[in-house]
Structures are given as structure tokens and as C-alpha cells.
């Protein structure tokens, strides 16, 4: 911090954010170029994003290109009389901001050619350490977990617990690849209104203590039907081609977006009756 008070103004926020601001205190959890995570008094995670970053659940997009000079881990911001949140070197203006839903719309529909396009798209740009390569390697344990989940979708006699224990928290990073895969699976079941969507959400929720803080928040939102702007764009027609929309998802994080698409692909395959 340089001692000068810098104002940061919100552009748009997820509609779940206003209720997270009621505690009056935000503590910086972690800071990156395009994201800064805060914990709230009730132990929720609130994320600030830079101006060109797609909106995520529980997040606010700010008029800022780099968040690293603004905050330090462990720093506390407190609500001021004018409604802003301030620390020694920065003040956040989060009032009178456009709110945007990150929930899967009730009329969500995937493009008819999505599965076919993913089959071509995913192997071409697969990250070296992403879950696509893990599932197409000699890691039979991970592949068996995916097969078990696929079988569970149509078999009321099975339980997903053991498969989920293999996937949740598996892989490196703030959001491990196994978690990103499961987020893609959740998104697919929510968007297709599959009868096992709520069952999967409940099973994942019971195991959230097995992963990282940031990934736990991401999966928790997914279990409640909230997802990032890029994933949601796959279910809504627009001016962008499907390939362009897939690229936008795949470019998220080091491998996270591609891992989510992999979860989407394997789930769509299972729902279409194809063997994994």
C-alpha cells in the first residue's frame, strides 16, 4: 500500500453478494492479478474481479485492471458511514450496482451439436496437467470413479460417495481438477434438469471439507445452481459461435475451464447412453 486512498467502483455483481455485505467486515483471503478473495464474518467467500473477467457466483466485477497492488492477505476492510468498505489504502464502493443472476435459467437448453463439438474440441487444447489427460492416461482409479458416477445417474441402487471421494480435491491448484470436473457435471445435470441433480449436489456438499477454501465455495454455489458467466453462455443463444463460447470457458484459469468442459462432456456422453 502506498498510503494514498484508492477508490474502487463496482461495475456489476452477482445477485447473491448484497446479503454477504451485511456483516460490515471483509478480510482479505488471497490476492491475484484478476481476483481478490475476501472472507465475511459468517465465513462466506466474496470475490472481486477485474473489469474484463467474466462474472462468477459470489463475485463483483470492479473498474480495475489489476487487483494485486490494492490489497494484502490478512488485511481488514470495514464498512464506513457512507456504505463503502475501507482499509488503509483502498475504499470499495459496492452500493447501487447492477445485480446479475448466476443461476442456471429454468429454460436452459444446450446446443444440439454440443457433444459432437466437445469431442473434437477438448483433445486439441487439453492442458498437460488437466483432467482430460488424467482420464486418458493410465490413471485407472480416476477413470473408474467417473464410470461409477456415470452408472449412478441411472441406477438408484448405487451411491456416489466413493467416486466423489476420489474426485473431490484431486489435482493441483486453488480449484483442483477433480472439483472443476464435478462442477461441469453439476452444471450439466442442472441445465438438463436431470432427476439426480439434487442428489449429486447433496452428496458433494457432504464432502466439501476435503478440498480448498476457494474450491469449496465454487462447488457450494454449483450445488445451489449458480455458475460462472462463461458456462451459462453455453445454454443461451447469442451472437458468438459455439466454438467461441467453448474457447471462453477453456481459457478460464490454468486448466479449470477445460476441466469443467471435460465434466460436461463425460456427463453428456453418459446421458446419451454412450459407454465411458
Secondary structure, 3 states (H helix, E strand, C coil): CCCCCEEEEEEEEECCCHHHHCCCEEEEEEECCCEEEEEECCCCEEEEECCCCCCCCCEEEECCCCCCCCCCCCCEEEECCCCCEECCCEEEECCCCEEECCECCCCCCCCCCHHHHHHHHHHHCCCCCCHHHHHCCCCHHHHHHHHHHHHHCCCCCCCCHHHHHHHCCCCCCCCCHHHHHHHHHHHHHHHCCCCCHHHHHHHHHCCHHHCCHHHHHHHHHHHCCECCHHHHHHHCCCCCCHHHHHHHHHCCCCCHHHHHHHHHHHHHHHHCCCCC
